[in-house]
Amino acid sequence: MSENEPHVSSDELRAALAPRGESRRNPVLVSDRSEQATAELVELRAALDASRDDAGELRGQLDAARADAIELRAALDASRGDANELRAELASVKAESRERRIGLDRLAGAGAFKRRAVIKDLEARGLL
């Protein structure tokens, strides 16, 4: 044995390994309940029951919110369809207005003898 290593006698080793009078209990396995622990358990059970009640109420609110979202999406889709129809109608009105303007320009630029022919052409195309 070297001088740097600590020396432990056999008596010291026996004393260190000997069982002690009161051993420490495992807190998980303790079945004794104090009044404070019982009160805390009652509070925790009440909180658990309240949270379950709240969960049911929140589920109802969530279902209502989902139904509202579905309705809003349907309304949005309908609005988009209406907007597309209005855009198409606007485009056709603009085209018709352009044709009428061109026809009126032709009528204004036509001489006295050509006006009847221009008027007949415009009536045939439904612009007058």
C-alpha positions, 0 to 999 in steps of 0.5 A, a space after each residue: 500500500 502506498 502512503 497516498 492512499 487512505 487506510 480504512 480499517 475493517 471496523 470502520 468498513 463494518 460500521 459504514 455498511 451496518 444498517 441504521 436504526 431508521 431507514 428512509 422510506 420511499 416517498 412513492 410507496 408511502 401510504 400514510 396520508 396526512 390531513 394536508 395531503 388529504 385536503 390537497 387531494 380533494 382540491 386536485 379532484 375538484 379541479 380535475 372535475 371542473 376542468 372536465 366540465 370546462 372541456 365539455 363546454 369548450 368542445 361545444 364552443 369549438 364545434 360552434 366556431 367550426 360551423 361558423 367557419 364553414 358557413 363563412 367559407 360558403 358565403 365567401 365562395 358565393 361572394 367570389 362567384 357573384 364577383 366573377 359574374 359581375 366582372 364578366 358583365 362589366 366586360 360585356 357592357 364595356 365592349 358594347 359601349 365601345 362598339 356604340 361609341 365607334 358606331 356613333 363616331 362613324 355616323 358623325 363622320 359620315 356624309 349626308 348620303 352615307 348616313 342611311 347606310 351607317 344607320 342601317 348597319 348599326 340597327 342590324 348589329 343592334 346598336 341603335 
